[in-house]
Amino acid sequence: MATFEAQVEGLTSLSIDGSSAPTQTELTQFLTDGAKEILTALPQNKKSIYATSNTLNNSTTTLTVGGSEVLSVVRSNGTINHPCRKIPVELSGRAQDTTEMIVGTNTDPVWWIAGNTLNIYPTPDSNAATVETLAYPAVAYGDSAITKFPDEAEYLVPIYASIKALQNVMGNFLSNSSIDDSSTGALALINTALDRIATYNWGDSDTFTAGSSQLTRVKDALDKAQGLLTDDAAFNALGTVTDDVTNTSALYHIGQEDTELVSSALAMVSAELNRAQQHLSEWSAISGVASTEAQGFIAEAQARIGRDNQKYQWYQGQQVKLQADYDKGLQIIRGG
C-alpha cells in the first residue's frame, strides 16, 4: 500500500517534502491528530477491540495515563475482578479513610487521576488491577498502516490529513504568492520600475534647473523662444513698443516695421520651439520606458493574481469535497 504521504499527495495534488507547505513533520502531526479523532469517535464496544491492557500489582501500583483514554478499571479481591468506581481527585483522601462512606474496599475499589497518574484504592498488590486504555498511535508520513486501528476507518486518516494540508497551504498562500514584494515578486519589479521614474524628482526644483536635465533644456529653449518673440523689455505698461536694448525680439521689429528682421526672429523662435520639443520628446521617451516597464509588470502581477486565485479556489473546492467525505465516513464509524 502507498505511504500516507503519497496518499495525501494524490488527494491534494501537493508535493510534500521537508521544506514544503505543509512539511513532512507537519503532515505527521496531521496524520496523528486524525487517527486520534477517529479512534475517539468509535463506539465504546469497538474501542475495547483496540484497547491495551495494563496490569498493576506489587511492582507497579500506578499507571501514567499520558494521552490515552481510560476505558475500564478492575481490581481483584483474590477471587474475582470487581469494577473500580471512578471518583474526583478531591475525594481521594476520603476514599482512603475507613470511617468515610465512600471508602474503597476490596469489593468496591475506587480509582482517580492526579497529575496524569491513575491511582487505585485499595492499592494493587498480589490482588492485581487491570486498566484498559485506548492508546492513540503516532502516525508518521512514511507509514502505510496503523497498528491497533480499525481497517475500515484507516482511509479516513489521510483524508483528515489532506484537509489539514490544504488549510495549511491556503494559509501560507498569500505570504508565498508570486506577486509578493520579495526580490523576485512582481510587486518588487513594479517598484523598481517606478523608482526609475521617481529619480526625476518631480517636485524638486533641481529637475528644472540642473544642467543635465532634459526638462532644463526644454525650459531653456522656451525661455529663449519667449525672449525672441516678445522680449519683456520691449514693452511698457500699456503694451506699446519702447526702445529695446538688444533689439532682437520679433515684437520690437514689428514696432520698427522691419519685416525682414521680424521673419528672422520668428524663424529663430520656431527653431527654439523645435529644440524644446526634441528635448521634451527625449525626456518623455526616457521616462516612458520606465512607465511602460512598470505597466508591463503590473499586467504580469494581474495575470499572476488570476492564476493564484484559480489555484486557491481549486484548493478550497478540494478541501470542501474532502471534508464532506470525511464527515460522512466518520458518521458511519460512529454508527450513525
C-alpha contacts under 8 A as a table, 3 or more apart, distances in Angstrom:
res1	aa1	res2	aa2	distance
1	M	144	S	6.10
2	A	6	A	6.03
2	A	7	Q	6.47
2	A	144	S	5.95
3	T	6	A	5.21
3	T	7	Q	6.33
3	T	141	Y	6.99
3	T	142	G	5.40
3	T	143	D	5.35
3	T	144	S	4.26
3	T	145	A	7.98
4	F	7	Q	4.94
4	F	8	V	6.13
4	F	140	A	7.93
4	F	141	Y	5.54
4	F	142	G	6.27
4	F	143	D	5.97
4	F	144	S	5.53
4	F	158	P	5.99
5	E	8	V	5.18
5	E	9	E	6.17
5	E	16	I	7.44
5	E	24	Q	7.94
5	E	27	L	7.57
5	E	141	Y	5.00
5	E	142	G	6.19
5	E	143	D	7.97
5	E	158	P	7.94
6	A	9	E	5.04
6	A	10	G	6.14
7	Q	10	G	5.05
7	Q	11	L	6.30
7	Q	158	P	6.45
8	V	11	L	5.06
8	V	12	T	6.06
8	V	14	L	7.83
8	V	158	P	5.67
8	V	159	I	7.08
8	V	161	A	6.96
8	V	162	S	5.29
9	E	12	T	5.23
9	E	13	S	5.19
9	E	14	L	5.03
9	E	15	S	6.09
9	E	16	I	7.02
9	E	162	S	7.91
10	G	13	S	5.54
10	G	14	L	7.59
11	L	159	I	7.59
11	L	162	S	6.66
12	T	162	S	6.33
12	T	165	A	7.99
12	T	166	L	7.02
12	T	315	Y	7.58
12	T	318	Q	7.25
15	S	20	S	7.31
16	I	19	S	7.84
16	I	20	S	5.50
16	I	21	A	7.08
16	I	22	P	6.69
16	I	23	T	6.18
16	I	24	Q	6.34
17	D	20	S	5.36
17	D	23	T	5.69
17	D	24	Q	5.46
18	G	23	T	5.10
18	G	24	Q	5.34
18	G	25	T	7.25
19	S	22	P	7.70
19	S	23	T	5.39
19	S	24	Q	7.77
20	S	23	T	4.82
20	S	24	Q	7.71
21	A	165	A	7.68
21	A	168	N	6.62
21	A	169	V	5.48
21	A	172	N	7.28
22	P	26	E	5.87
22	P	27	L	6.46
22	P	165	A	5.88
22	P	168	N	6.03
22	P	169	V	6.38
23	T	26	E	5.13
23	T	27	L	6.19
24	Q	27	L	4.88
24	Q	28	T	6.20
24	Q	141	Y	6.38
25	T	28	T	5.18
25	T	29	Q	6.56
25	T	141	Y	7.72
26	E	29	Q	5.08
26	E	30	F	6.30
27	L	30	F	4.98
27	L	31	L	6.19
27	L	140	A	7.85
27	L	141	Y	6.13
27	L	161	A	6.65
27	L	165	A	7.03
28	T	31	L	5.17
28	T	32	T	6.17
28	T	139	V	6.10
28	T	140	A	4.67
28	T	141	Y	4.89
29	Q	32	T	5.07
29	Q	33	D	6.05
29	Q	139	V	7.67
29	Q	140	A	7.79
30	F	33	D	5.11
30	F	34	G	6.08
30	F	160	Y	7.29
30	F	161	A	4.82
30	F	164	K	6.53
30	F	165	A	7.72
31	L	34	G	5.07
31	L	35	A	6.23
31	L	138	A	7.99
31	L	139	V	5.68
31	L	140	A	7.04
31	L	141	Y	7.29
31	L	157	V	5.93
31	L	158	P	6.47
31	L	160	Y	7.17
31	L	161	A	5.22
32	T	35	A	5.21
32	T	36	K	6.33
32	T	136	Y	7.98
32	T	137	P	6.65
32	T	138	A	5.17
32	T	139	V	4.85
32	T	140	A	7.42
33	D	36	K	5.17
33	D	37	E	6.24
34	G	37	E	5.16
34	G	38	I	6.17
34	G	156	L	7.75
34	G	157	V	5.22
34	G	158	P	7.85
34	G	160	Y	5.53
34	G	161	A	6.52
35	A	38	I	5.22
35	A	39	L	6.15
35	A	136	Y	7.13
35	A	137	P	6.94
35	A	139	V	7.58
35	A	154	E	7.96
35	A	157	V	5.72
36	K	39	L	5.25
36	K	40	T	6.09
36	K	136	Y	5.45
36	K	137	P	7.20
37	E	40	T	5.14
37	E	41	A	6.30
38	I	41	A	5.11
38	I	42	L	6.65
38	I	153	A	7.50
38	I	156	L	7.81
38	I	157	V	7.70
38	I	330	L	7.00
39	L	42	L	5.34
39	L	47	K	7.15
39	L	136	Y	7.47
39	L	149	F	7.57
41	A	330	L	7.34
41	A	333	I	7.14
41	A	334	R	5.77
42	L	46	K	6.11
42	L	47	K	5.97
42	L	333	I	6.09
42	L	334	R	5.34
43	P	46	K	5.40
43	P	47	K	6.30
43	P	333	I	7.84
43	P	334	R	5.83
43	P	335	G	7.29
44	Q	47	K	5.05
44	Q	48	S	6.60
45	N	48	S	5.62
45	N	49	I	7.24
46	K	49	I	5.32
46	K	50	Y	7.27
47	K	50	Y	5.55
47	K	51	A	6.31
47	K	134	L	6.87
48	S	51	A	4.89
48	S	71	L	7.28
48	S	132	E	7.78
48	S	134	L	7.51
50	Y	134	L	6.69
50	Y	148	K	5.14
50	Y	149	F	6.40
50	Y	150	P	7.82
51	A	71	L	7.90
51	A	132	E	6.03
51	A	133	T	5.36
51	A	134	L	4.64
51	A	135	A	6.97
51	A	148	K	7.78
52	T	132	E	5.59
52	T	133	T	5.28
52	T	134	L	6.18
52	T	135	A	6.97
53	S	130	T	6.50
53	S	131	V	5.82
53	S	132	E	4.70
53	S	133	T	6.58
54	N	63	L	7.93
54	N	130	T	5.57
54	N	131	V	5.05
54	N	132	E	6.28
54	N	133	T	7.62
55	T	60	T	7.91
55	T	128	A	6.81
55	T	129	A	5.83
55	T	130	T	4.68
55	T	131	V	6.47
56	L	59	S	7.51
56	L	60	T	5.20
56	L	61	T	5.04
56	L	62	T	6.47
56	L	63	L	7.45
56	L	124	P	6.00
56	L	125	D	7.67
56	L	128	A	5.63
56	L	129	A	5.04
56	L	130	T	6.19
56	L	131	V	7.74
57	N	60	T	5.32
57	N	61	T	5.35
57	N	124	P	4.71
57	N	125	D	4.39
57	N	126	S	6.00
57	N	127	N	6.81
57	N	128	A	4.65
57	N	129	A	6.50
58	N	61	T	6.19
58	N	124	P	6.36
58	N	125	D	4.16
58	N	126	S	6.11
58	N	128	A	7.77
59	S	125	D	7.82
60	T	63	L	7.68
61	T	119	N	7.50
61	T	120	I	7.77
61	T	123	T	6.48
61	T	124	P	5.56
61	T	125	D	7.28
62	T	117	T	6.59
62	T	118	L	5.64
62	T	119	N	5.25
62	T	120	I	7.20
63	L	117	T	5.59
63	L	118	L	5.03
63	L	119	N	7.02
64	T	116	N	5.96
64	T	117	T	4.58
64	T	118	L	6.23
65	V	68	S	5.71
65	V	69	E	7.69
65	V	70	V	7.74
65	V	116	N	5.65
65	V	117	T	5.87
65	V	118	L	6.47
66	G	116	N	6.39
67	G	135	A	7.01
67	G	136	Y	6.98
68	S	133	T	5.99
68	S	134	L	5.40
68	S	135	A	4.51
68	S	136	Y	6.16
69	E	133	T	5.43
69	E	134	L	5.01
69	E	135	A	6.63
70	V	73	V	7.76
70	V	131	V	7.25
70	V	132	E	6.17
70	V	133	T	4.51
70	V	134	L	6.45
71	L	131	V	7.59
71	L	132	E	5.36
71	L	133	T	5.35
71	L	134	L	6.80
72	S	83	P	7.81
72	S	131	V	5.87
72	S	132	E	5.18
72	S	133	T	7.25
73	V	83	P	6.11
73	V	84	C	5.46
73	V	111	W	7.64
73	V	129	A	7.21
73	V	130	T	5.87
73	V	131	V	4.58
73	V	132	E	6.45
74	V	81	N	5.82
74	V	82	H	5.33
74	V	83	P	4.36
74	V	84	C	5.14
74	V	129	A	5.54
74	V	130	T	5.41
74	V	131	V	6.63
75	R	81	N	5.14
75	R	82	H	5.34
75	R	83	P	6.54
75	R	84	C	6.59
75	R	106	N	7.77
75	R	109	P	6.92
75	R	124	P	7.31
75	R	127	N	6.97
75	R	128	A	5.92
75	R	129	A	4.01
75	R	130	T	6.36
76	S	79	T	6.51
76	S	80	I	5.36
76	S	81	N	4.07
76	S	82	H	5.96
76	S	106	N	7.42
76	S	127	N	5.13
76	S	128	A	5.71
76	S	129	A	6.12
77	N	80	I	6.04
77	N	81	N	6.50
77	N	82	H	7.25
77	N	106	N	5.17
77	N	107	T	6.36
77	N	127	N	5.84
78	G	81	N	7.98
78	G	126	S	7.95
78	G	127	N	5.49
81	N	129	A	7.96
82	H	106	N	7.93
82	H	107	T	5.99
82	H	108	D	6.75
82	H	109	P	7.30
83	P	108	D	7.22
83	P	109	P	7.12
84	C	108	D	6.41
84	C	109	P	4.74
84	C	110	V	4.76
84	C	111	W	6.11
84	C	120	I	7.90
85	R	108	D	7.02
85	R	109	P	6.11
85	R	110	V	4.38
85	R	111	W	6.03
86	K	110	V	5.66
86	K	111	W	4.95
86	K	112	W	5.79
87	I	91	L	6.60
87	I	92	S	7.12
87	I	110	V	6.70
87	I	111	W	6.19
87	I	112	W	5.50
88	P	91	L	5.68
88	P	92	S	6.95
88	P	112	W	6.09
88	P	113	I	7.72
89	V	92	S	5.18
89	V	112	W	5.67
89	V	113	I	6.28
89	V	114	A	6.13
90	E	93	G	7.19
91	L	94	R	5.40
91	L	95	A	6.10
92	S	95	A	5.01
92	S	96	Q	6.62
92	S	112	W	7.08
93	G	96	Q	5.43
93	G	97	D	6.73
94	R	97	D	5.04
94	R	100	E	6.13
94	R	102	I	6.92
94	R	103	V	6.47
95	A	98	T	7.72
95	A	100	E	6.91
95	A	102	I	5.31
95	A	103	V	3.92
95	A	104	G	5.56
95	A	110	V	7.47
95	A	121	Y	7.74
96	Q	103	V	5.40
96	Q	104	G	6.34
96	Q	121	Y	6.93
96	Q	122	P	7.75
97	D	100	E	5.55
97	D	103	V	5.81
98	T	101	M	7.76
98	T	103	V	5.72
99	T	103	V	7.50
100	E	103	V	5.48
104	G	108	D	5.69
104	G	109	P	4.52
104	G	110	V	5.30
104	G	121	Y	5.75
104	G	122	P	6.19
105	T	108	D	4.81
105	T	109	P	4.96
105	T	110	V	7.80
105	T	121	Y	7.31
105	T	122	P	6.16
106	N	109	P	5.72
106	N	122	P	6.54
109	P	120	I	7.12
109	P	121	Y	5.67
109	P	122	P	6.14
110	V	120	I	5.75
110	V	121	Y	5.38
110	V	122	P	7.46
111	W	118	L	6.96
111	W	119	N	5.48
111	W	120	I	4.37
111	W	121	Y	6.33
112	W	118	L	5.79
112	W	119	N	5.50
112	W	120	I	6.79
113	I	116	N	6.06
113	I	117	T	5.33
113	I	118	L	4.43
113	I	119	N	6.10
114	A	117	T	5.30
114	A	118	L	6.60
114	A	119	N	7.55
119	N	123	T	7.71
120	I	123	T	5.40
120	I	124	P	6.88
121	Y	124	P	7.29
124	P	127	N	5.82
124	P	128	A	5.12
124	P	129	A	5.83
125	D	128	A	5.64
137	P	146	I	7.42
137	P	147	T	7.64
139	V	143	D	6.67
139	V	146	I	6.97
140	A	143	D	5.36
143	D	146	I	7.61
145	A	154	E	7.74
146	I	149	F	5.84
146	I	154	E	7.46
149	F	153	A	7.72
149	F	154	E	7.11
150	P	153	A	5.44
150	P	154	E	6.38
151	D	154	E	5.24
151	D	155	Y	7.94
152	E	155	Y	7.15
153	A	156	L	5.64
153	A	157	V	7.53
153	A	329	G	7.71
153	A	333	I	6.98
154	E	157	V	5.59
154	E	158	P	7.90
155	Y	158	P	6.18
155	Y	159	I	6.85
156	L	159	I	4.99
156	L	160	Y	6.07
156	L	326	Y	6.19
156	L	329	G	6.95
156	L	330	L	7.73
157	V	160	Y	5.17
157	V	161	A	6.27
158	P	161	A	4.87
158	P	162	S	5.88
159	I	162	S	4.95
159	I	163	I	6.32
159	I	322	L	6.44
159	I	323	Q	7.95
159	I	326	Y	6.42
160	Y	163	I	5.26
160	Y	164	K	6.49
160	Y	322	L	7.97
160	Y	323	Q	7.76
160	Y	326	Y	6.72
161	A	164	K	5.12
161	A	165	A	5.98
162	S	165	A	4.88
162	S	166	L	6.13
162	S	319	Q	7.81
162	S	322	L	7.68
163	I	166	L	5.28
163	I	167	Q	6.30
163	I	319	Q	5.48
163	I	322	L	6.45
163	I	323	Q	6.62
164	K	167	Q	5.00
164	K	168	N	6.10
165	A	168	N	4.95
165	A	169	V	6.22
166	L	169	V	5.11
166	L	170	M	6.07
166	L	315	Y	6.31
166	L	316	Q	7.58
166	L	319	Q	6.33
167	Q	170	M	5.20
167	Q	171	G	6.02
167	Q	319	Q	7.66
168	N	171	G	5.07
168	N	172	N	6.31
169	V	172	N	5.13
169	V	173	F	5.80
170	M	173	F	4.77
170	M	174	L	7.67
170	M	312	Y	6.75
170	M	315	Y	7.33
170	M	316	Q	7.89
171	G	174	L	7.31
172	N	175	S	5.58
172	N	176	N	6.21
173	F	176	N	5.36
173	F	177	S	5.83
173	F	312	Y	7.76
174	L	177	S	4.89
174	L	180	D	7.87
175	S	180	D	7.09
176	N	180	D	6.99
177	S	180	D	5.55
177	S	185	G	7.91
177	S	308	D	7.42
178	S	184	T	7.86
178	S	185	G	5.40
178	S	186	A	6.83
178	S	304	R	6.75
179	I	185	G	4.81
179	I	186	A	4.67
179	I	187	L	5.68
179	I	301	A	5.72
179	I	304	R	6.63
179	I	305	I	7.08
180	D	185	G	4.82
180	D	186	A	6.48
180	D	187	L	5.75
180	D	188	A	7.33
181	D	184	T	7.54
181	D	185	G	5.18
181	D	186	A	6.89
181	D	187	L	4.92
181	D	188	A	4.67
182	S	185	G	5.03
182	S	187	L	7.79
182	S	188	A	6.20
183	S	188	A	6.07
183	S	189	L	7.77
184	T	188	A	6.90
184	T	189	L	7.33
185	G	188	A	5.51
185	G	189	L	6.68
186	A	189	L	5.08
186	A	190	I	6.20
186	A	297	F	6.21
186	A	298	I	7.43
186	A	300	E	7.06
186	A	301	A	5.46
187	L	190	I	5.08
187	L	191	N	6.21
187	L	297	F	7.82
187	L	298	I	7.82
187	L	301	A	7.12
188	A	191	N	5.07
188	A	192	T	6.19
189	L	192	T	5.04
189	L	193	A	6.39
189	L	294	A	7.65
189	L	297	F	6.60
190	I	193	A	5.23
190	I	194	L	6.22
190	I	293	E	7.81
190	I	294	A	5.00
190	I	295	Q	7.80
190	I	297	F	5.52
190	I	298	I	6.48
191	N	194	L	5.02
191	N	195	D	5.96
191	N	294	A	7.65
192	T	195	D	5.09
192	T	196	R	6.66
193	A	196	R	5.36
193	A	197	I	7.03
193	A	290	A	5.30
193	A	291	S	6.99
193	A	293	E	6.21
193	A	294	A	5.13
194	L	197	I	5.17
194	L	198	A	6.26
194	L	290	A	6.64
194	L	291	S	6.89
194	L	294	A	6.23
195	D	198	A	4.78
195	D	199	T	6.37
196	R	199	T	5.39
196	R	200	Y	7.66
196	R	287	S	7.78
196	R	290	A	6.22
197	I	200	Y	5.87
197	I	287	S	5.85
197	I	290	A	6.21
197	I	291	S	7.12
198	A	201	N	5.78
198	A	202	W	7.27
200	Y	207	T	6.51
201	N	204	D	5.15
201	N	206	D	7.74
201	N	207	T	6.13
202	W	207	T	6.79
203	G	207	T	7.84
204	D	207	T	5.71
204	D	208	F	7.82
205	S	208	F	5.44
205	S	209	T	6.37
206	D	209	T	4.85
206	D	210	A	5.17
207	T	210	A	5.96
207	T	213	S	6.32
207	T	215	L	6.74
207	T	216	T	6.88
208	F	213	S	7.06
208	F	215	L	5.73
208	F	216	T	4.69
208	F	219	K	7.23
209	T	213	S	7.54
209	T	216	T	5.45
210	A	213	S	5.57
210	A	216	T	6.25
211	G	216	T	6.24
211	G	217	R	7.44
212	S	216	T	7.27
212	S	217	R	7.93
213	S	216	T	5.04
213	S	217	R	6.57
214	Q	217	R	5.14
214	Q	218	V	6.28
214	Q	279	H	5.51
214	Q	280	L	6.62
214	Q	282	E	7.06
214	Q	283	W	5.47
215	L	218	V	4.87
215	L	219	K	6.12
215	L	279	H	7.09
215	L	280	L	6.61
215	L	283	W	6.98
216	T	219	K	5.08
216	T	220	D	6.10
217	R	220	D	4.97
217	R	221	A	6.17
217	R	276	A	6.93
217	R	279	H	6.39
218	V	221	A	5.22
218	V	222	L	6.21
218	V	275	R	7.32
218	V	276	A	4.35
218	V	277	Q	7.20
218	V	279	H	5.61
218	V	280	L	6.07
219	K	222	L	5.06
219	K	223	D	6.02
219	K	276	A	7.24
220	D	223	D	5.14
220	D	224	K	6.24
220	D	276	A	7.88
221	A	224	K	5.18
221	A	225	A	6.13
221	A	272	E	5.08
221	A	273	L	6.49
221	A	275	R	6.34
221	A	276	A	5.19
222	L	225	A	4.95
222	L	226	Q	6.04
222	L	272	E	6.65
222	L	273	L	6.36
222	L	276	A	6.32
223	D	226	Q	5.04
223	D	227	G	6.21
224	K	227	G	5.03
224	K	228	L	6.08
224	K	269	V	7.55
224	K	272	E	6.77
225	A	228	L	5.07
225	A	229	L	6.02
225	A	268	M	7.39
225	A	269	V	4.57
225	A	270	S	7.46
225	A	272	E	5.49
225	A	273	L	6.49
226	Q	229	L	5.10
226	Q	230	T	6.05
226	Q	231	D	6.78
226	Q	269	V	7.54
227	G	230	T	5.50
227	G	231	D	4.23
227	G	232	D	7.09
227	G	249	S	6.40
228	L	231	D	6.10
228	L	248	T	6.25
228	L	249	S	4.43
228	L	250	A	6.15
228	L	265	A	6.06
228	L	266	L	7.39
228	L	268	M	7.18
228	L	269	V	5.89
229	L	249	S	5.19
229	L	250	A	5.02
229	L	251	L	6.21
229	L	265	A	7.03
229	L	266	L	6.79
229	L	269	V	6.40
230	T	234	A	7.04
230	T	249	S	5.40
230	T	250	A	6.29
230	T	251	L	5.20
230	T	252	Y	7.39
231	D	234	A	5.60
231	D	235	F	7.89
231	D	248	T	7.70
231	D	249	S	5.42
231	D	251	L	7.53
231	D	252	Y	7.94
232	D	235	F	5.86
233	A	236	N	7.70
233	A	244	D	6.38
233	A	245	V	7.80
234	A	241	V	5.56
234	A	242	T	5.40
234	A	243	D	6.59
234	A	244	D	5.19
234	A	249	S	7.77
234	A	251	L	7.47
234	A	252	Y	6.17
235	F	238	L	7.47
235	F	239	G	5.21
235	F	240	T	5.67
235	F	241	V	5.18
235	F	242	T	5.92
236	N	239	G	5.36
236	N	240	T	5.90
236	N	241	V	6.90
236	N	242	T	6.77
237	A	240	T	7.63
241	V	251	L	7.72
241	V	252	Y	6.39
241	V	255	G	6.07
242	T	252	Y	7.84
243	D	247	N	7.84
243	D	252	Y	8.00
244	D	247	N	5.05
244	D	252	Y	7.01
247	N	252	Y	6.46
247	N	253	H	7.38
248	T	252	Y	7.07
248	T	253	H	7.49
248	T	265	A	7.01
249	S	252	Y	5.22
249	S	253	H	6.48
249	S	262	V	7.81
249	S	265	A	6.36
250	A	253	H	5.11
250	A	254	I	6.09
250	A	261	L	7.27
250	A	262	V	4.80
250	A	263	S	7.69
250	A	265	A	5.21
250	A	266	L	6.33
251	L	254	I	5.02
251	L	255	G	6.30
251	L	262	V	7.57
252	Y	255	G	5.06
252	Y	256	Q	6.34
253	H	256	Q	4.75
253	H	257	E	5.98
253	H	258	D	5.29
253	H	259	T	7.15
253	H	261	L	6.25
253	H	262	V	5.45
254	I	257	E	4.78
254	I	258	D	6.10
254	I	259	T	6.82
254	I	262	V	6.21
255	G	258	D	7.80
258	D	261	L	5.63
258	D	262	V	6.21
259	T	262	V	4.81
259	T	263	S	6.09
260	E	263	S	5.24
260	E	264	S	6.31
261	L	264	S	4.86
261	L	265	A	6.00
262	V	265	A	5.14
262	V	266	L	6.12
263	S	266	L	5.10
263	S	267	A	6.07
264	S	267	A	5.07
264	S	268	M	6.33
265	A	268	M	5.09
265	A	269	V	6.22
266	L	269	V	4.84
266	L	270	S	6.15
267	A	270	S	5.03
267	A	271	A	6.24
268	M	271	A	4.95
268	M	272	E	6.25
269	V	272	E	5.20
269	V	273	L	6.22
270	S	273	L	5.04
270	S	274	N	6.15
271	A	274	N	5.04
271	A	275	R	6.22
272	E	275	R	4.93
272	E	276	A	6.12
273	L	276	A	4.94
273	L	277	Q	6.14
274	N	277	Q	4.99
274	N	278	Q	6.20
275	R	278	Q	5.06
275	R	279	H	6.25
276	A	279	H	5.25
276	A	280	L	6.02
277	Q	280	L	4.99
277	Q	281	S	5.98
278	Q	281	S	5.06
278	Q	282	E	6.11
279	H	282	E	4.96
279	H	283	W	6.18
280	L	283	W	5.10
280	L	284	S	6.02
281	S	284	S	4.98
281	S	285	A	5.98
282	E	285	A	5.15
282	E	286	I	6.33
283	W	286	I	5.21
283	W	287	S	6.18
284	S	287	S	5.22
284	S	288	G	5.49
285	A	288	G	4.85
285	A	289	V	6.20
286	I	289	V	5.48
286	I	290	A	7.12
287	S	290	A	5.41
287	S	291	S	6.26
288	G	291	S	4.80
288	G	292	T	5.82
289	V	292	T	5.14
289	V	293	E	6.00
290	A	293	E	4.97
290	A	294	A	6.08
291	S	294	A	5.08
291	S	295	Q	6.17
292	T	295	Q	4.99
292	T	296	G	6.12
293	E	296	G	5.01
293	E	297	F	6.32
294	A	297	F	5.12
294	A	298	I	6.11
295	Q	298	I	4.95
295	Q	299	A	6.18
296	G	299	A	5.10
296	G	300	E	6.24
297	F	300	E	4.84
297	F	301	A	6.04
298	I	301	A	4.97
298	I	302	Q	6.19
299	A	302	Q	5.07
299	A	303	A	6.23
300	E	303	A	5.02
300	E	304	R	6.15
301	A	304	R	5.01
301	A	305	I	6.07
302	Q	305	I	4.98
302	Q	306	G	6.26
303	A	306	G	5.07
303	A	307	R	6.35
304	R	307	R	5.03
304	R	308	D	5.93
305	I	308	D	5.01
305	I	309	N	5.91
306	G	309	N	5.13
306	G	310	Q	6.30
307	R	310	Q	5.18
307	R	311	K	6.27
308	D	311	K	5.05
308	D	312	Y	6.03
309	N	312	Y	5.00
309	N	313	Q	6.08
310	Q	313	Q	5.16
310	Q	314	W	6.24
311	K	314	W	5.10
311	K	315	Y	6.30
312	Y	315	Y	5.12
312	Y	316	Q	6.13
313	Q	316	Q	4.94
313	Q	317	G	6.02
314	W	317	G	5.08
314	W	318	Q	6.07
315	Y	318	Q	5.15
315	Y	319	Q	6.10
316	Q	319	Q	5.09
316	Q	320	V	6.32
317	G	320	V	5.16
317	G	321	K	6.31
318	Q	321	K	5.09
318	Q	322	L	6.12
319	Q	322	L	5.14
319	Q	323	Q	5.98
320	V	323	Q	5.09
320	V	324	A	6.30
321	K	324	A	5.23
321	K	325	D	6.39
322	L	325	D	5.00
322	L	326	Y	6.03
323	Q	326	Y	5.04
323	Q	327	D	6.06
324	A	327	D	5.22
324	A	328	K	6.16
325	D	328	K	5.23
325	D	329	G	6.18
326	Y	329	G	5.11
326	Y	330	L	6.02
327	D	330	L	5.10
327	D	331	Q	6.12
328	K	331	Q	5.19
328	K	332	I	6.47
329	G	332	I	5.14
329	G	333	I	6.33
330	L	333	I	4.98
330	L	334	R	6.21
331	Q	334	R	5.12
331	Q	335	G	6.39
331	Q	336	G	5.42
332	I	335	G	5.05
332	I	336	G	5.72
333	I	336	G	7.56
